[in-house]
Amino acid sequence: MPASINPPDFVRILFVEDNEERIELFKRWLPPKCTGVFVQSGGRALRVLDMDGKSEYAGICLDFDLNEQTLSNEREIKGREVVHKVIRVVPRTTPILIHSMNTCHQHCKNDPLTAT
């Protein structure tokens, strides 16, 4: 008889997003047993991953179009750099969703992430 798998009491997802409207949408979409950890810069994301050490995230949602932002003592890092660094520090089993709104702003007026 196979061992039963008990789901965790809660899961954490790291959101790396610099757009306040999308952050609010992501927060509303989270299921009750899912905790979102939200950061608005690539430097902060890397620092959070470093500080969390062995803590694992159920997934990472990364804005590929991060603006170059600096938050107190953080290096300016764009989404492309964050992707390369994140895939080196998280377990290979951690799903990473990389999204971009650049093209969508130009071509998709009814996008669910930007529609109100």
C-alpha positions in Angstrom: 0.0 0.0 0.0 1.5 3.4 -1.0 2.3 5.8 1.7 -0.1 8.7 1.8 1.2 12.2 1.1 0.0 14.8 3.5 -0.1 18.3 2.0 1.7 21.0 4.0 -0.4 23.3 6.2 0.6 26.2 4.1 2.9 26.9 1.2 4.9 30.0 0.3 5.3 31.6 -3.1 7.9 34.3 -3.8 6.5 37.1 -6.0 9.1 39.4 -7.5 6.9 42.2 -9.0 7.3 46.0 -9.2 3.8 46.9 -10.3 1.5 47.7 -7.3 -1.7 46.8 -9.3 -0.4 43.3 -10.2 0.8 42.8 -6.6 -2.8 43.4 -5.4 -4.2 41.0 -8.0 -1.8 38.3 -7.0 -2.7 38.8 -3.3 -6.4 38.4 -4.2 -5.7 35.2 -6.2 -3.8 33.4 -3.5 -5.7 30.5 -2.0 -6.2 30.5 1.8 -3.3 28.1 2.7 -0.8 29.9 0.5 1.4 32.7 1.8 2.8 35.2 -0.6 6.2 36.8 0.0 6.2 40.0 -2.1 9.3 41.9 -3.1 9.6 44.8 -5.6 13.2 44.5 -6.7 15.6 42.0 -8.0 18.1 42.8 -5.3 15.6 42.3 -2.6 14.5 39.0 -4.1 18.0 37.7 -4.0 18.5 38.9 -0.4 15.3 37.2 0.7 16.3 34.0 -0.9 19.7 34.3 0.8 18.3 35.1 4.2 15.7 32.3 4.1 18.5 29.8 3.8 17.0 26.3 3.7 13.4 27.4 3.6 11.8 26.4 0.4 9.2 28.1 -1.7 6.5 26.2 -3.5 7.1 28.5 -6.5 8.5 31.8 -7.7 6.6 34.3 -9.8 9.2 36.6 -11.4 8.5 39.8 -13.4 11.1 39.7 -16.3 10.6 43.4 -16.9 11.7 44.7 -13.5 12.8 48.3 -13.6 16.2 49.0 -12.4 15.5 50.0 -8.8 17.8 50.4 -5.9 16.5 50.0 -2.3 18.9 51.0 0.4 22.3 49.3 -0.2 21.0 47.0 -3.0 22.6 46.7 -6.4 20.5 47.6 -9.4 19.4 44.3 -10.9 17.0 43.7 -13.8 14.8 40.7 -14.3 17.2 39.0 -16.7 19.9 39.0 -14.1 17.5 37.9 -11.4 16.5 34.9 -13.5 20.1 33.7 -13.9 20.9 34.1 -10.2 17.6 32.6 -8.9 18.0 29.4 -10.9 21.4 28.9 -9.2 20.1 29.2 -5.6 16.7 27.5 -5.5 16.2 23.8 -5.8 15.8 22.5 -9.3 12.3 21.2 -8.3 11.0 24.8 -7.5 8.8 26.0 -10.3 9.6 29.5 -11.6 7.0 31.4 -13.6 8.6 34.2 -15.5 6.2 36.7 -16.9 6.5 39.9 -19.0 4.0 42.6 -19.7 6.0 44.6 -22.2 4.4 43.1 -25.3 1.0 42.8 -23.7 0.8 46.5 -23.0 1.2 47.2 -26.6 -1.0 44.5 -28.0 -3.4 43.1 -25.4 -5.9 45.5 -24.0 -8.0 42.9 -22.1 -5.3 41.1 -20.2 -6.5 39.7 -16.9 -3.5 41.0 -15.0 -4.1 44.6 -16.0 -7.9 44.7 -16.4 -9.8 46.3 -13.6 
